[in-house]
Amino acid sequence: MASFVRTATDADLAKLAGIENDADAVFIPLFGTALAGDAPSGAARAAEPGFVLVIAEEEGGAPVGFVHVLEEDGQAHLEQLSVLPSHARRGHGRELVEAALDEAADRGHHAVTLRTFADVPWNAPFYASLGFAEGDSPDHPFYRALLDTEERIGLNDLGRRVHMTIELSAGMEMDAEAFEGLVADELDRLPDEMVEGLENLVFVVEDRPEDGSLDLLGLYDGLAVTERGNYGMGELPDRIIVYREPHLAQCADEEELRDEVHTTLVHEIAHYYGIDDAQLHELGWA
């Protein structure tokens, strides 16, 4: 199932309360109507420090779920994750959490926290599968306020509540000049039969993709050799772009970084030749 995550628009915000109310209905078999009530409006969520992301099943489509992360005094806290029951079990919740973690990392956070029910399968066990770990709630005004709110509204009477945290990868640091040198080194290490056929192609290092994300490591910007019959005279070179910051964000040391850059170069060169992943393996390039 295709899915598209985006920052919530004003039109999206108007739908969030309905999504949350529908999603909370799955708790009725466990807790009766104890959690029933009007969800806060999307506008109220957006007015708080932090960010709201939504997910849709087609580009620009109506949201079927959302995640809300609060930012308070340097903390990033996953306050709410809701997916319409009619669109559950399609990976939307996982994708929303992963997108929220990426956004939190982009904003400079080193960890994301949450509080949830320990024994509800789609609560603590789900978050544990994503890498969140149970621990003590920090002695911090923000978290003390959360505990007080849970006690006041009776959540503790419904089951054990837990504090969970995931540490975000700090990645590496390497300036542009050093990274370009590393990319050049890895190009030199590629097999001759891979690079000798490259024509009208340049390699470029950029910090990030145009959308600012850290998900895309490389891009082939051009026509594969198999399609170059459409070329005209004097075409500008096609480009293979290697993105520095996404590579650094995903790697812990230089050895791992070299492996990732090598993989990126091989896959983007394969796009130049019109080669798919299966053919890459047959050629021994991957």
Secondary structure by P-SEA (a helix, b strand, c coil): cbbbbccccaaaaaaaaaaaaaaacccccccccccccccccaaaaaacccbbbbbbcccccccccbbbbbbcccbbbbccccccccccccaaaaaaaaaaaaaaaaaccccccccccccccccaaaaaaabbbbbcccccaaaaaaaaaaaaaccccccbbbbbbbbccbbbbbcaaaaaaaaaaaaaacccccccccccbbbbbbccccccccccccccccccccccccccccccbbbbbbbcaaaaaacccaaaaaaaaaaaaaaaaaaaacccaaaaaaaccc
